[in-house]
């Protein structure tokens, strides 16, 4: 993943103030909010900052402002998954691989669980290992598919949020295992 080169830390310190408690990034001198919001491809709200006519992800600006340059193989992650919460205690620097294991389910997911799709009338389970999709198996019911995916995911360091543990438990309570169309 390639990112635009950020302004250096000294320039950011000249231009911006950051409130660690609220997550607000403001322009020095005016106190005006420096970020603008937009929706990404998943429908999540993201924040950008425009400096010298170039838009940068606000989390990358915040991290660089506070701690210096971000290594090329790392990203700033929202710990709680809320992309609007830019308080310092909700941000962490992680490898790209770790961040991928912490994603929420995709908007086009039909089963409600990442890595589980419907193929030829069965639940197909895959998981990503070092950037490559690995086939785990096909299952007759969602519960068996989920258990296989959950076990594999835990061994690889996936978070419960990515594995959708709470969503799955709720689906089982309301009997959704029987209602997902398999065609």
VMD Tcl script that draws the C-alpha trace (Angstrom):
set ca {
  {0.00 0.00 0.00}
  {1.49 3.32 -1.04}
  {0.61 6.58 0.69}
  {1.28 10.19 -0.27}
  {4.35 11.61 1.43}
  {3.21 13.68 4.40}
  {4.51 17.12 5.29}
  {7.28 16.85 7.87}
  {6.55 16.99 11.58}
  {7.94 20.52 11.98}
  {5.60 21.90 9.31}
  {2.64 20.12 10.89}
  {3.53 21.60 14.29}
  {3.55 25.08 12.72}
  {0.13 24.57 11.14}
  {-1.94 22.39 13.47}
  {-3.00 21.75 17.05}
  {-4.38 18.42 18.24}
  {-6.54 17.79 21.31}
  {-5.78 14.24 22.52}
  {-8.95 14.13 24.62}
  {-11.43 15.11 21.93}
  {-9.50 14.06 18.82}
  {-10.00 17.51 17.28}
  {-7.40 18.71 14.80}
  {-7.48 22.49 14.45}
  {-5.60 25.19 12.58}
  {-3.12 27.13 14.72}
  {-4.09 30.75 15.15}
  {-7.75 30.43 14.11}
  {-8.78 27.37 16.13}
  {-10.98 26.26 13.24}
  {-11.50 22.53 12.67}
  {-8.92 21.40 10.11}
  {-10.66 18.21 8.99}
  {-13.45 17.58 6.54}
  {-15.51 14.41 6.42}
  {-16.30 12.11 3.51}
  {-17.72 8.60 3.11}
  {-15.45 5.81 1.93}
  {-16.42 2.85 -0.28}
  {-17.79 0.98 2.78}
  {-19.96 3.92 3.83}
  {-17.75 4.79 6.82}
  {-17.10 8.43 7.62}
  {-13.43 9.33 7.20}
  {-11.62 12.60 7.84}
  {-9.07 14.36 5.68}
  {-6.92 17.45 6.09}
  {-5.93 19.58 3.10}
  {-2.44 21.08 3.23}
  {-0.98 22.86 0.20}
  {-3.94 21.65 -1.92}
  {-3.27 17.97 -1.09}
  {-5.69 15.87 0.97}
  {-4.21 13.60 3.65}
  {-5.87 11.12 6.01}
  {-6.26 12.93 9.31}
  {-5.09 9.91 11.34}
  {-1.78 9.91 9.46}
  {-1.43 13.65 10.09}
  {-2.19 13.19 13.81}
  {0.31 10.36 14.22}
  {3.07 12.22 12.38}
  {2.36 15.42 14.32}
  {2.70 13.60 17.65}
  {5.26 10.88 16.99}
  {7.05 11.57 13.70}
  {7.15 9.62 10.43}
  {5.05 6.49 9.91}
  {7.02 3.47 8.63}
  {6.02 2.56 5.05}
  {4.58 -0.84 6.05}
  {2.36 0.58 8.82}
  {-0.99 2.35 9.12}
  {-2.88 4.16 11.87}
  {-5.78 2.02 13.08}
  {-8.93 3.00 14.98}
  {-8.93 0.51 17.87}
  {-12.71 0.56 18.35}
  {-13.44 0.55 14.61}
  {-15.16 3.95 14.79}
  {-13.47 6.01 12.08}
  {-14.91 9.22 13.54}
  {-13.23 8.64 16.94}
  {-9.77 10.19 16.53}
  {-8.96 10.49 20.23}
  {-5.37 9.45 20.89}
  {-6.38 6.51 23.09}
  {-8.29 5.08 20.10}
  {-5.39 5.27 17.64}
  {-2.54 2.81 17.27}
  {0.19 2.16 14.75}
  {-0.05 -1.34 13.25}
  {1.34 -3.26 10.31}
  {-0.82 -3.38 7.21}
  {-1.37 -7.12 7.81}
  {-2.54 -6.56 11.37}
  {-4.91 -3.83 10.19}
  {-6.40 -6.18 7.59}
  {-7.10 -8.71 10.37}
  {-9.04 -6.01 12.23}
  {-11.45 -4.95 9.46}
  {-15.17 -5.03 9.86}
  {-17.27 -7.03 7.42}
  {-17.55 -5.68 3.90}
  {-20.68 -3.91 2.77}
  {-21.34 -6.53 0.06}
  {-21.07 -9.49 2.46}
  {-24.17 -11.68 2.08}
  {-23.67 -14.04 5.04}
  {-22.83 -11.42 7.66}
  {-19.46 -13.03 8.43}
  {-16.15 -12.08 6.72}
  {-14.56 -15.00 4.91}
  {-17.81 -16.95 4.57}
  {-19.56 -16.91 1.23}
  {-22.23 -19.00 -0.43}
  {-20.99 -21.31 -3.17}
  {-22.98 -24.09 -4.86}
  {-25.55 -24.21 -2.06}
  {-23.02 -24.46 0.76}
  {-21.12 -22.08 3.00}
  {-17.56 -21.69 1.70}
  {-14.91 -20.59 4.18}
  {-11.68 -18.81 3.22}
  {-9.13 -16.85 5.21}
  {-6.30 -14.55 4.19}
  {-2.81 -15.68 5.21}
  {0.08 -13.35 4.35}
  {-1.95 -11.70 1.61}
  {-3.21 -14.91 -0.02}
  {-6.71 -16.37 0.21}
  {-6.61 -19.87 1.72}
  {-9.53 -22.27 1.34}
  {-10.70 -23.85 4.61}
  {-13.72 -25.83 3.47}
  {-17.42 -25.99 2.56}
  {-20.12 -26.52 5.15}
  {-23.83 -27.33 5.16}
  {-24.71 -24.81 7.87}
  {-23.54 -21.36 8.88}
  {-22.68 -22.39 12.43}
  {-20.16 -25.03 11.28}
  {-18.71 -22.58 8.76}
  {-18.41 -19.87 11.40}
  {-16.71 -22.22 13.90}
  {-14.11 -23.23 11.29}
  {-13.48 -19.61 10.31}
  {-13.34 -18.43 13.92}
  {-10.84 -21.13 14.93}
  {-8.59 -20.37 11.94}
  {-8.88 -16.63 12.50}
  {-7.98 -16.79 16.17}
  {-4.84 -18.82 15.37}
  {-3.80 -16.08 12.91}
  {-4.46 -13.16 15.28}
  {-7.74 -11.88 13.83}
  {-9.81 -9.77 16.22}
  {-13.29 -10.72 17.43}
  {-14.55 -7.60 15.64}
  {-13.21 -8.89 12.31}
  {-14.52 -12.37 13.01}
  {-17.95 -10.86 13.87}
  {-18.39 -12.91 17.05}
  {-21.12 -10.67 18.50}
  {-23.02 -10.50 15.19}
  {-22.85 -14.27 14.79}
  {-24.12 -14.91 18.33}
  {-27.01 -12.51 17.68}
  {-27.78 -14.24 14.35}
  {-27.95 -17.60 16.12}
  {-30.29 -16.21 18.82}
  {-32.81 -15.07 16.22}
  {-32.46 -18.18 14.05}
  {-30.83 -16.55 11.02}
  {-28.82 -19.73 10.38}
  {-31.92 -21.09 8.67}
  {-32.91 -17.95 6.73}
  {-29.87 -17.12 4.59}
  {-30.69 -17.99 0.96}
  {-28.14 -20.47 -0.42}
  {-28.58 -19.68 -4.08}
}
mol new
graphics top color blue
foreach p $ca { graphics top sphere $p radius 0.5 }
foreach p [lrange $ca 0 end-1] q [lrange $ca 1 end] { graphics top cylinder $p $q radius 0.2 }
display resetview
